[in-house]
Structure formats: C-alpha cells, structure tokens
C-alpha cells in the first residue's frame, strides 16, 4: 500500500466573520468558532430594520444571476460571474478605474472593486469565492444551476458556498453608492476563483502575487461564520476565528494483474477495499483547544435536553461526553477531531482483467495543532496490511 499527500491547502490567517444576513439557511459547519449568544428580543428595533424592498430585490436578482452561472471548479468558469458583477457595478455608476477583472487563466477571472471612503483608516477587504463544487444533474432532484426557492429555503449549487456572500457584498456596495455612504476606510470587494480546488488558478494567491496593491487592507472578512436558529428563534451569531487545513492523500495498490478467468487472492481492489474499511472504523482522538472549549461552553447554554449536559462537560475534558456529542452531530464530531474520509475511487482497466491498480483519494481536515506528519503516520498504521 502506498499513499501520498498532494494539493495541500492551508486556509486561514485572517479573522473570518459571517457576512450580512441573507436569505439562506446555513447548517452548522465543522470549523473552529466562538459563539456570541444574542438575545434578539433585547436588540433595538432600528438594529433589526431590513433594507428597502428595492435593495432586497436587487440582492436577490444578483444572487440568482450568480447561482445560475456554471462556475464549477473543473467544468465551469468564474469569468462570467466576475463580468456579471462588473456589469452590475458599472450600471450603478462605479467607474472603470475602480473595477478590475482578471486572473491567471481566461476562464478563472477574479473581480476586485474599490468603494472609496474618507481614507482616514486603512481599507477593509471583503472576500468571497465564485467557483463551486462540481454538481452533476443526475445526482440532483432539481437543476443545480437554477435558483429554486421552496418552503423558505434556496436550492442550487453555491447558494450558501459562496455565492450568497458574493451577492451580498456587491448589492451592499451598490446601495452604499446610491445612499452616499462615506466610511472611514475604503471598502474593497474581491470575488475570487478556485477556492474549492486551490491549485495554480486560486484567485487570492494570484492577486497577492500579481496585484497586491488592489487588495492590500488592514482587515479582511471572509466566509466562515453564520447565525443559528431553532424553529424560527434566533439564538446565536457564530464567528470563525480559526480553521482546519485540508490535505488530500492518494492511496494506491498495485500488482501484476492477469486475466479475470484466473483470479487470485492478491487483488488490488480487495486490498484497497480492506484498507478503506479499516479507515471507516478509525477515528482521531477527540479533544478541545481554547477556541472549541469556549464554543462548547456557549453551546451548552443554548442547547436543551440531555445534550446540554454533555456539551458542558466537553470543555472539562470528559471523553465520555465528547463521544456522545460527536455521535449527536457530524459538525460537532468534526469540531472535536481531525477527520479523514475517502472521496474518490479508481481501479482496473478492463472488465475481464485483474486490476493492476486500485486507488482512492482520502481527504483530511486537520486541526491546526495537528501536524501533517502526525496525520500521515496515523494513516500509515491504519492502512498497513502487511
């Protein structure tokens, strides 16, 4: 059994905060976060004022336009999204001098726009990526590239990750300009390519290397936070302050093959299947750090029922409580440990031949305090079959 790590993607380095409220219901995500419990009944009415109907409609229209552009990481293009955003901004009166569209590849364009403030403080950068995870029509009960609203939810690829945020940023800038809002600092919006897969066309990397002056800022806000509600009751605002990093491992089994009429036990597919079966039963140790301990302390005050008691015990280091909490929610499980899961398979070259190669991609989401070497060594022990 051989495996290698590739496409190592480390995300983080800036405070990640959820954008302005939008009409998308977002589930809890496996990120490291702090929870700020908000009792919304005590918030002044003015703080809850919704935008004018025209602005809500504009945000919806931009959102719909973005979602319905096919911008899959490998099968689509982010350039039409960047161009659509630029067209909206120009129509609202933004000068060409404040709008940049470009990227490492004609199909991987980014958009950067600057809204000028007084300049008394350094700029604020608002980030959102416009590429999406691939979506096959046959895997969906509806067209993934059509924005559908049903029972208070939006359906479609990218509705929450991350075209909602991109639409909110653009719609907000248009409103600021119309109302003559003058912030203390310039507001820069960057809609970027290829966050989902990284690689040579990653928009943030490309802008840093080629046009740092366009996005240079004191503060940056990105995806990674959200609000939580229960039966319509708003209960918390979650801010992401750190993030797991991702590693993809490729597992390979090779043997000499042969004709399928003469099978032997030494089969590459069987060896790989056995290794992945062992992986399915393996779990990295459950633990907390300063951020996740604070998160579970807050969640213990929000949740009700037996799980509330377990949540309160998690920061105290109770392994029994951590086990129950991890079993109660995939998101909590992923918050408490490094995770590795098989995501892709390949193997064999003909229906009537013994496979000479069987391979799998294993995607790991690693806690910041866990090293690459630690994860690799753990997987080697799990996968060893000799």
KAWOQUI-V839924 format. One record per helix or strand of 3 or more residues. SS is the DSSP state (a for helix, b for strand). FROM is the first residue (numbers start at 1). TO is the last residue. Records with the same first field share a line. If there is no record, write none. Layout:
SS->FROM-TO + FROM-TO
This chain:
b->2-9 + 32-37 + 99-103 + 109-115 + 121-129 + 148-150 + 153-155 + 185-192 + 219-221 + 226-230 + 233-242 + 245-254 + 339-347 + 357-366
a->40-42 + 45-48 + 53-67 + 79-91 + 96-98 + 137-139 + 163-179 + 199-201 + 203-210 + 212-215 + 260-262 + 268-280 + 290-302 + 306-314 + 319-328 + 330-336 + 372-383
